Amino acid sequence: MAMTITINLTDLDEKCIRYICVDPETFITNLVTARVFAAKQEIYNAEVKRMTADPSITTIPADVDSVVSAAEITYASADPELPDVTPPSI
């Protein structure tokens, strides 16, 4: 499953984002890529910890993607503890 996300910025949004970066598209791509990498590491570390604590598991895959792909995770939409990331109304 792949996902394409399109973001529409108003002229004011563009002005504001150009205040913090030269290339908004690269900035947003890098921001998302870095957060995905961090989430992958969080999932991997939690899954290895879970597998290590389970005496019935005798082997753990060496490949991070394999561990993360097989992990049963709770999606953010189902976790009431996660903070709301809706931007404030101005």
LOZAKE-591201 format. One record per residue (C-alpha): residue in three letters; chain; y, x, z. Coordinates in steps of 0.05 Angstrom, whole numbers, plus 5000, padded with zeros to 4 digits. Layout:
BEGIN
PT  res  chain    yy    xx    zz
PT  ala      A     Y     X     Z
...
//
This chain:
BEGIN
PT  res  chain    yy    xx    zz
PT  met      A  5000  5000  5000
PT  ala      A  5067  5029  4980
PT  met      A  5135  5001  4996
PT  thr      A  5202  5005  4960
PT  ile      A  5264  4991  5000
PT  thr      A  5332  4979  4968
PT  ile      A  5396  4984  5010
PT  asn      A  5461  4954  4987
PT  leu      A  5523  4984  5017
PT  thr      A  5592  4953  5015
PT  asp      A  5650  4997  4994
PT  leu      A  5668  5003  5067
PT  asp      A  5596  5021  5086
PT  glu      A  5596  5075  5032
PT  lys      A  5662  5103  5057
PT  cys      A  5635  5107  5127
PT  ile      A  5569  5139  5109
PT  arg      A  5605  5190  5065
PT  tyr      A  5644  5210  5127
PT  ile      A  5578  5237  5157
PT  cys      A  5542  5262  5094
PT  val      A  5555  5285  5023
PT  asp      A  5498  5246  4990
PT  pro      A  5481  5179  5023
PT  glu      A  5416  5169  4985
PT  thr      A  5389  5237  5005
PT  phe      A  5414  5227  5076
PT  ile      A  5378  5160  5083
PT  thr      A  5315  5185  5050
PT  asn      A  5313  5245  5096
PT  leu      A  5327  5202  5157
PT  val      A  5269  5155  5142
PT  thr      A  5223  5213  5124
PT  ala      A  5238  5247  5190
PT  arg      A  5226  5183  5230
PT  val      A  5161  5169  5193
PT  phe      A  5138  5240  5209
PT  ala      A  5155  5230  5283
PT  ala      A  5118  5164  5285
PT  lys      A  5057  5196  5252
PT  gln      A  5057  5250  5306
PT  glu      A  5064  5198  5361
PT  ile      A  5006  5158  5334
PT  tyr      A  4963  5221  5324
PT  asn      A  4976  5247  5394
PT  ala      A  4961  5180  5426
PT  glu      A  4897  5172  5385
PT  val      A  4872  5242  5401
PT  lys      A  4886  5230  5474
PT  arg      A  4847  5164  5470
PT  met      A  4789  5196  5433
PT  thr      A  4786  5255  5481
PT  ala      A  4782  5207  5540
PT  asp      A  4725  5167  5508
PT  pro      A  4658  5199  5525
PT  ser      A  4624  5162  5467
PT  ile      A  4667  5200  5416
PT  thr      A  4637  5267  5401
PT  thr      A  4680  5290  5342
PT  ile      A  4753  5283  5323
PT  pro      A  4775  5291  5250
PT  ala      A  4817  5354  5238
PT  asp      A  4861  5317  5188
PT  val      A  4922  5283  5218
PT  asp      A  4925  5230  5162
PT  ser      A  4852  5211  5174
PT  val      A  4864  5202  5248
PT  val      A  4928  5161  5237
PT  ser      A  4897  5119  5182
PT  ala      A  4838  5099  5226
PT  ala      A  4880  5086  5288
PT  glu      A  4887  5015  5313
PT  ile      A  4960  5009  5330
PT  thr      A  5007  4956  5355
PT  tyr      A  5062  4943  5304
PT  ala      A  5134  4941  5328
PT  ser      A  5138  4867  5312
PT  ala      A  5085  4854  5366
PT  asp      A  5115  4899  5420
PT  pro      A  5166  4864  5464
PT  glu      A  5183  4930  5498
PT  leu      A  5216  4960  5437
PT  pro      A  5292  4957  5435
PT  asp      A  5329  4912  5386
PT  val      A  5356  4953  5328
PT  thr      A  5397  4898  5297
PT  pro      A  5467  4925  5282
PT  pro      A  5522  4893  5323
PT  ser      A  5566  4840  5291
PT  ile      A  5636  4864  5280
//
